[in-house]
């Protein structure tokens, strides 16, 4: 009887783990931004809960005008590595103007 309960519990746990959607760790959609002389950049289905440095942003020229077209909240930072005390929160579907300078983002 105990063995049957243990097998049932283990099987249930495995089914539960497999039932969790893969996209739970991703921010489905696009995070768009501009860089340089008005070029467009985007992160497609970016990884959630991890800091992402925008690849086109540099120390001299940060990215700007972020647009969060994902299903997750995006917190954008002026510094690389999601550091510093200058940040802005964009809700899903939110966007900011060209005066907002960004170098990194994290999704939650």
C-alpha positions in Angstrom: 0.0 0.0 0.0 2.8 2.4 0.9 4.7 1.6 -2.4 1.6 2.3 -4.4 1.1 5.7 -2.7 4.8 6.6 -3.3 4.6 5.7 -7.0 1.4 7.6 -7.3 3.0 10.7 -5.7 6.1 10.5 -7.8 4.1 10.1 -11.0 1.9 13.0 -10.1 5.0 15.2 -9.4 6.5 14.3 -12.8 3.2 15.1 -14.6 3.0 18.4 -12.8 6.5 19.4 -13.8 5.9 18.5 -17.4 2.6 20.4 -17.4 4.3 23.8 -16.6 4.6 25.7 -19.8 8.0 26.3 -21.3 7.3 30.0 -21.8 7.0 30.6 -18.0 10.7 31.7 -18.1 10.3 33.9 -21.2 8.6 37.2 -21.8 6.5 36.3 -24.9 6.5 39.0 -27.5 8.9 41.7 -28.6 10.8 44.4 -26.7 11.6 47.1 -29.2 14.0 50.0 -28.9 16.0 52.5 -31.1 19.8 53.0 -31.2 22.4 55.0 -33.1 20.9 57.2 -35.8 17.4 56.0 -35.3 18.0 52.3 -36.1 15.5 49.8 -34.7 16.4 46.9 -32.4 14.4 44.2 -30.8 14.5 41.3 -28.3 12.2 38.5 -29.4 10.7 36.4 -26.6 13.4 37.6 -24.2 14.4 35.4 -21.2 12.5 36.4 -18.0 14.0 37.1 -14.6 17.5 37.6 -16.1 19.2 40.9 -16.8 19.8 41.5 -20.6 22.3 44.1 -21.8 21.0 45.6 -25.1 23.5 44.4 -27.7 23.6 47.7 -29.7 23.9 50.0 -26.7 27.3 51.3 -25.8 28.8 53.6 -23.1 28.8 56.4 -25.6 25.5 55.8 -27.2 22.7 54.1 -25.2 19.6 52.8 -26.7 16.4 54.9 -26.4 12.6 54.9 -26.9 11.9 51.4 -25.5 8.5 49.8 -26.3 7.5 46.7 -24.3 5.3 44.5 -26.6 5.7 41.5 -24.3 3.3 40.0 -21.8 5.7 40.8 -18.9 6.6 43.9 -17.1 10.0 45.3 -18.3 12.2 47.3 -16.0 14.8 49.2 -18.1 18.0 50.6 -16.7 20.3 53.4 -17.8 23.4 51.3 -16.8 24.6 47.9 -18.1 24.0 44.9 -15.9 20.7 46.3 -14.6 22.6 48.4 -12.2 22.4 51.9 -10.9 19.6 53.9 -9.4 18.2 55.1 -12.7 15.4 52.8 -14.0 11.9 52.9 -15.5 9.2 50.3 -15.4 7.2 49.6 -18.6 4.0 47.6 -18.2 3.0 45.2 -21.0 2.2 47.3 -24.1 3.9 50.3 -22.6 6.4 52.6 -24.3 8.6 55.5 -23.5 9.8 58.5 -25.5 13.1 59.1 -27.1 14.5 60.9 -24.1 14.6 57.7 -22.0 18.1 56.2 -22.4 18.5 52.5 -21.7 21.4 49.9 -21.7 19.8 46.9 -20.0 16.4 45.4 -19.2 14.9 42.7 -17.0 11.5 41.1 -17.4 9.2 39.9 -14.6 
